Amino acid sequence: MPRVLITHADEPIGRRIVKTLFHDSAVDTIFAVGDAPPPRSFDRFLSSEGRKVIYLQVDMAKHRPISDLFHSARFRSARIDTVIYVPRHGSGAKDNPSLVGGIAERTEESRLLLQFCRETLSVRDLIAIGSAFVYRMPPGNANRLNEDSELDLDPHAPAEIRSWIDCDMLFHAEVHNDRLDVALLRVPTVVADGGYVYMNPALVGRLGPRFRALGFDPICALVSDKDVTLAVQAAIRTSASGIFNISGDQSVPLSVLASWTGRSSIPIPGPLLRWMSPATRALGFEPHEGPVDCAQLRYGYTLDTSRAEAELGFRARYRIGLARAGDGVLQVETTPTP
């Protein structure tokens, strides 16, 4: 029975994975790690009979805390064999990633986690959630991308995209490791009930109006946070190694997704948008908290998920759309497909 460690378990996708695996009888132990104290929703997990869930507050971007974690008596006694890397993505995450010693925090986290997974003999499987925004985006909206599609290795790529690519390449380099099975799950825009959006560089941060480049309304591939959790479960079950696109069967224009989630966007000429960004922030508008004018925010794509279906047995089970809440207000919901 798998004994798993989950990073950033205090953030939305991490919380959902913990909840799902808690109810999965095939999982023995869950070592949940977060930046903050345990969420209140974890109270019933931490107080349950048998203590299936253990929660620790650890800064995963610093060498000393993560070293202390992997060398601790609690970690050794838990005999963790599977590590699930959930990247930082919650409301505190910034699209312009903070630096640790001049390196993007996300990249440093990935490097350290990979290092300790390689050195820890009990760990046999590493499942990492990555971003589909790492792909090079040719002009247009007809891009159908598979796992062999070219990455955007432009040295002038924005820092946010660059950090995702750096992490991707770290995990990619280990997929043929003889001892450690590494599964990299590349996901597009992640949507949760209530209109919460994660891992889309155009829609991070607070609600409210923002600007976008005039003349572009890229198609956004979507996946439910519940389907991301199902993909993680499938990777645990199969112990597969490789790179897998994980996506739902839906895609919508960026303007539609923005309106669904309360982030209405105003088209502005690209050069003017770059020039006026500091001024608009001073006025309380957020054109983007990350890159404002790059190929990933101009051109759209969908993902070929046939490899995940064939090797993981994963198929998206949830659809994303608008539904009326009890008070009659339209809001985003993820519902099981018929």
C-alpha positions, 0 to 999 in steps of 0.5 A, spaced: 500 500 500 502 506 498 505 511 503 505 518 500 508 525 501 504 531 498 507 538 498 503 544 498 498 540 501 495 546 505 493 549 498 487 548 494 489 542 489 494 539 495 488 539 499 483 536 494 489 530 493 489 529 501 482 529 501 481 524 496 487 519 498 484 519 505 478 516 502 482 511 498 483 505 502 489 503 497 493 508 500 496 507 507 499 513 510 499 521 507 505 525 509 502 532 508 507 538 508 505 545 507 507 552 508 502 554 513 499 551 519 494 545 517 487 548 514 481 547 518 478 542 513 484 537 516 481 537 523 477 530 521 483 527 518 488 529 523 484 526 529 481 520 525 482 513 528 489 510 526 492 517 524 492 516 516 494 523 515 500 526 518 501 534 517 508 538 517 509 545 516 516 545 512 519 550 507 520 546 501 524 551 497 530 551 503 535 546 503 535 545 511 528 544 512 527 539 507 533 535 509 530 535 516 524 533 513 527 527 509 532 525 515 527 525 520 525 519 525 517 521 523 519 520 515 523 514 516 518 511 520 512 512 515 516 509 510 514 514 505 515 510 498 511 515 493 512 523 493 507 527 490 510 534 488 504 539 488 507 546 486 505 552 489 499 555 486 494 558 491 492 565 492 499 567 495 502 564 489 505 570 484 506 569 477 512 573 477 516 567 482 520 569 488 527 568 488 532 564 492 539 565 491 537 568 484 533 562 482 526 561 482 523 559 488 519 553 484 525 551 480 529 551 487 523 547 490 523 542 484 531 541 484 531 540 492 525 535 492 528 531 486 535 531 490 532 528 496 528 523 492 534 520 489 538 519 495 532 516 499 532 509 498 525 508 500 522 513 495 520 509 489 515 513 485 515 521 484 509 524 481 510 531 479 504 536 477 507 541 471 504 546 466 502 545 459 504 552 458 511 550 457 510 548 450 512 552 444 506 556 441 506 557 434 501 562 431 494 561 431 489 557 435 489 550 432 495 547 436 494 540 438 500 538 442 502 532 445 508 530 449 513 530 444 511 537 442 517 542 442 518 546 449 519 554 449 526 554 450 527 561 448 532 565 453 527 571 453 521 567 455 518 571 461 520 569 468 514 565 470 514 561 463 522 560 464 521 557 471 515 552 469 520 550 463 526 549 468 522 545 473 519 541 467 526 539 464 529 537 471 523 532 472 524 530 464 531 528 465 529 523 470 524 519 467 529 514 465 532 513 472 533 506 473 531 506 481 526 512 481 519 512 477 518 519 475 511 521 472 510 528 470 503 530 469 503 537 464 496 540 466 493 546 462 488 551 466 486 548 472 478 550 474 475 549 481 468 550 483 466 557 484 470 560 479 477 559 482 483 558 476 490 556 477 496 555 473 494 560 468 499 565 467 493 570 464 488 569 470 492 568 477 491 573 483 485 577 485 479 578 482 477 584 478 478 587 471 485 586 467 488 588 460 490 583 455 493 584 448 489 587 443 487 582 437 488 575 441 483 571 444 487 564 445 483 558 446 484 555 453 484 548 454 481 546 461 481 541 466 478 540 473 481 540 479 478 533 481 480 530 474 487 532 476 486 528 483 484 523 479 490 523 474 495 523 480 491 517 483 492 513 476 499 515 477 500 512 484 496 506 482 500 504 475 507 507 478 508 509 471 514 513 468 514 518 463 511 525 461 503 525 460 498 530 458 492 531 463 486 535 460 479 535 460 475 535 453 473 542 453 476 549 451 474 556 451 477 562 449 481 566 454 475 572 454 470 567 456 474 564 461 475 570 464 468 573 464 466 566 467 471 567 473 470 574 474 476 576 471 473 581 465 479 583 460 480 589 456 483 588 450 489 593 449 495 594 444 500 590 446 506 595 446 501 600 450 500 594 455 507 593 456 508 600 457 502 602 461 503 596 466 506 600 472 501 605 471 495 601 471 497 597 477 498 604 481 491 605 479 488 598 482 488 594 475 492 588 474 493 587 467 497 581 469 501 579 475 506 575 470 507 576 463 503 580 459 505 579 452 508 572 450 506 567 445 502 563 451 498 568 452 496 570 445 496 563 441 491 557 444 492 550 444 489 543 446 492 537 449 493 530 446 491 526 452 492 519 449 498 517 452 495 518 459 489 514 457 493 508 454 498 508 460 495 511 466 488 509 464 486 516 465 480 519 462 477 526 464 470 525 468 468 532 470 465 538 465 466 545 467 460 550 466 456 555 469 450 553 473 445 557 478 447 557 485 441 557 490 441 564 490 440 564 482 447 567 481 451 564 475 457 561 478 462 556 475 461 548 477 465 542 475 460 536 474 461 529 473 460 527 466 454 523 464 
